[in-house]
Amino acid sequence: MLYPTPIQDLVNELAKLPGVGPKTAQRLAFFLLNRPPGEAELLATAIVNARRRIRYCSTCFNFTDQDPCAICKNPNRDPGLIMVVEYPKDVIAMEKTHEFKGRYHVLHGTISPMDGIGPDELKTRELLTRIKAGTVRELVVATGSSLEGEATALYLSRLIKPMGVRITRIARGLPMGGDLDYTDEVTLLKAFEGRQEF
């Protein structure tokens, strides 16, 4: 059965969201249509406002509504310590720990030759500019442990090490509460390699 055009348009647009298939898009569309009109308008307004007001920080390339972002202009953050992450959501995850006191650099992806993404499609040039400014002492590479994340980390290490900047990599291994028998071999190997003294 075909829906009226406005409903079908809504379903089609919702289905473009990551992780949302046709059935979920249909459920979301009918949920929104059954809510009070004001709720749908609030959602639409929030989406439009986010698209209009959010941009990249000119320093770290995180999402922000002010430039530079709050982290980059915070005088209590160490400008000599930069953590390189794949996406803005990774900044949020790290900030939840309340432990990292440096600043960030968001690459907006990883090197993935299979997908046609090389270093030039990422914010690597901008990272090099920050390092050449001379204030960076340590670069913490916090890309994921996927093949693409590892390739990106290796590329950055080879590119930046000759510049005299200390490069570290976040530890990888077993999650808290994880059982050995449910853990894959690569994770176990990384956990073993990253072992520390008590």
C-alpha positions as MATLAB code, in Angstrom:
seq = 'MLYPTPIQDLVNELAKLPGVGPKTAQRLAFFLLNRPPGEAELLATAIVNARRRIRYCSTCFNFTDQDPCAICKNPNRDPGLIMVVEYPKDVIAMEKTHEFKGRYHVLHGTISPMDGIGPDELKTRELLTRIKAGTVRELVVATGSSLEGEATALYLSRLIKPMGVRITRIARGLPMGGDLDYTDEVTLLKAFEGRQEF';
ca = [
       0.000    0.000    0.000;
       1.318    3.414   -0.899;
       1.246    6.157    1.675;
       0.178    9.703    0.901;
       3.153   11.585   -0.528;
       3.989   13.575    2.656;
       4.157   10.368    4.728;
       6.232    8.554    2.102;
       8.604   11.539    1.912;
       9.007   11.454    5.701;
       9.660    7.690    5.694;
      12.202    8.086    2.877;
      14.093   10.827    4.718;
      14.119    8.955    8.024;
      15.408    5.837    6.262;
      18.531    7.801    5.264;
      19.619    7.977    8.918;
      22.350    5.514    9.931;
      20.960    2.322   11.425;
      17.417    3.129   10.339;
      15.919    0.710    7.837;
      12.565    1.001    6.057;
      10.547   -0.598    8.875;
      12.113    1.572   11.579;
      11.646    4.654    9.401;
       7.972    3.756    9.035;
       7.582    3.317   12.811;
       9.311    6.645   13.474;
       7.162    8.434   10.898;
       3.935    7.155   12.432;
       5.209    7.916   15.930;
       5.866   11.531   14.899;
       2.505   11.834   13.176;
       0.716   10.640   16.319;
       2.488   13.118   18.625;
       1.106   16.591   19.312;
       1.989   18.988   16.475;
       4.234   21.049   18.734;
       6.577   18.106   19.372;
       7.220   17.527   15.678;
       7.860   21.241   15.224;
      10.357   21.238   18.123;
      12.210   18.337   16.508;
      12.237   20.046   13.110;
      13.440   23.312   14.667;
      16.224   21.534   16.579;
      17.437   19.873   13.377;
      17.381   23.115   11.387;
      19.106   25.073   14.191;
      21.840   22.459   14.545;
      22.514   22.482   10.800;
      22.624   26.301   10.700;
      24.627   26.979   13.865;
      27.067   24.076   14.179;
      30.368   24.279   12.329;
      33.926   23.036   12.715;
      36.245   24.685   15.200;
      38.992   26.322   13.135;
      41.626   24.871   15.477;
      40.612   21.304   16.347;
      37.775   20.648   13.860;
      35.361   19.485   16.530;
      31.725   20.525   16.159;
      31.012   23.864   17.814;
      28.655   26.819   17.812;
      31.499   29.235   18.651;
      34.957   29.588   17.141;
      37.288   28.588   18.619;
      35.416   25.920   20.563;
      35.166   25.936   24.354;
      37.947   23.356   24.729;
      40.415   25.182   22.475;
      39.888   28.532   24.170;
      39.992   27.113   27.718;
      43.212   28.482   29.296;
      43.288   25.540   31.722;
      43.751   23.032   28.867;
      47.339   22.132   27.920;
      47.995   23.294   24.315;
      51.140   21.137   24.191;
      49.168   17.911   24.588;
      46.915   16.995   21.660;
      44.753   13.908   21.360;
      43.939   12.877   17.795;
      40.522   11.250   17.403;
      38.495   10.032   14.443;
      35.170   11.819   15.004;
      33.576   14.520   17.198;
      31.720   11.800   19.155;
      35.141   10.529   20.289;
      35.834   13.897   21.945;
      32.609   13.525   23.933;
      33.554    9.984   24.985;
      36.981   11.109   26.213;
      35.604   14.185   27.958;
      33.268   11.947   29.994;
      36.355   10.507   31.734;
      37.285   13.980   33.105;
      40.942   12.890   32.885;
      42.363   14.337   29.675;
      43.505   17.927   30.202;
      44.940   18.628   26.780;
      43.283   19.639   23.547;
      41.982   17.641   20.594;
      42.309   17.272   16.866;
      39.437   15.608   14.990;
      40.417   13.872   11.734;
      36.836   13.242   10.553;
      37.557    9.681    9.536;
      40.356    7.189    9.033;
      42.556    6.168    6.153;
      40.636    3.582    4.150;
      41.976    2.810    0.670;
      39.042    0.449    0.032;
      36.675    3.421    0.466;
      38.939    5.810   -1.436;
      39.871    7.753    1.707;
      43.494    8.778    1.947;
      45.300   11.220    4.254;
      44.290   14.162    2.061;
      40.595   13.521    2.772;
      41.232   13.829    6.523;
      42.302   16.824    8.602;
      45.959   15.707    8.604;
      47.281   18.812    6.852;
      45.703   20.964    9.558;
      47.270   18.748   12.245;
      50.703   19.257   10.693;
      50.133   23.013   10.723;
      49.399   22.882   14.455;
      52.531   20.833   15.113;
      54.729   23.119   12.994;
      53.602   26.051   15.156;
      55.961   24.596   17.759;
      53.730   24.353   20.830;
      52.945   20.609   20.657;
      55.082   18.320   22.862;
      52.989   15.161   22.754;
      50.467   13.728   20.357;
      48.165   11.039   21.770;
      46.751    8.947   18.937;
      43.299    7.711   19.939;
      42.045    6.167   16.723;
      40.090    2.920   16.929;
      41.615   -0.543   16.846;
      40.061   -1.357   13.462;
      42.348   -1.967   10.498;
      41.644    1.600    9.316;
      42.281    3.064   12.774;
      45.585    1.202   13.036;
      46.629    2.298    9.533;
      45.835    5.910   10.416;
      47.806    5.678   13.674;
      50.805    4.186   11.859;
      50.650    6.849    9.148;
      50.550    9.656   11.734;
      53.406    8.117   13.684;
      55.651    7.889   10.619;
      54.723   11.386    9.512;
      55.155   13.162   12.836;
      57.965   11.304   14.626;
      60.684   13.008   12.521;
      59.296   16.363   13.707;
      60.552   15.661   17.245;
      57.115   15.398   18.858;
      56.486   12.572   21.319;
      53.804   10.231   19.956;
      51.820    7.902   22.198;
      48.900    5.560   21.544;
      46.015    4.925   23.906;
      46.079    1.458   25.476;
      43.906   -1.287   24.066;
      42.818   -4.545   25.568;
      40.196   -6.100   27.776;
      37.214   -4.028   28.843;
      36.382   -3.823   32.536;
      34.270   -6.820   33.468;
      35.259   -8.715   30.316;
      35.829  -12.471   30.379;
      38.866  -14.008   28.700;
      36.897  -16.800   27.081;
      34.616  -14.289   25.292;
      37.496  -12.123   24.028;
      38.969  -12.400   20.531;
      42.640  -13.203   19.968;
      43.672   -9.748   18.734;
      42.201   -8.053   21.805;
      43.915  -10.577   24.081;
      47.228  -10.005   22.294;
      46.924   -6.225   22.663;
      46.000   -6.623   26.336;
      49.071   -8.792   26.878;
      51.364   -6.409   24.998;
      50.034   -3.437   26.987;
      50.433   -5.089   30.378;
      51.667   -2.903   33.257;
      53.327   -3.554   36.585;
      51.246   -3.467   39.746;
];
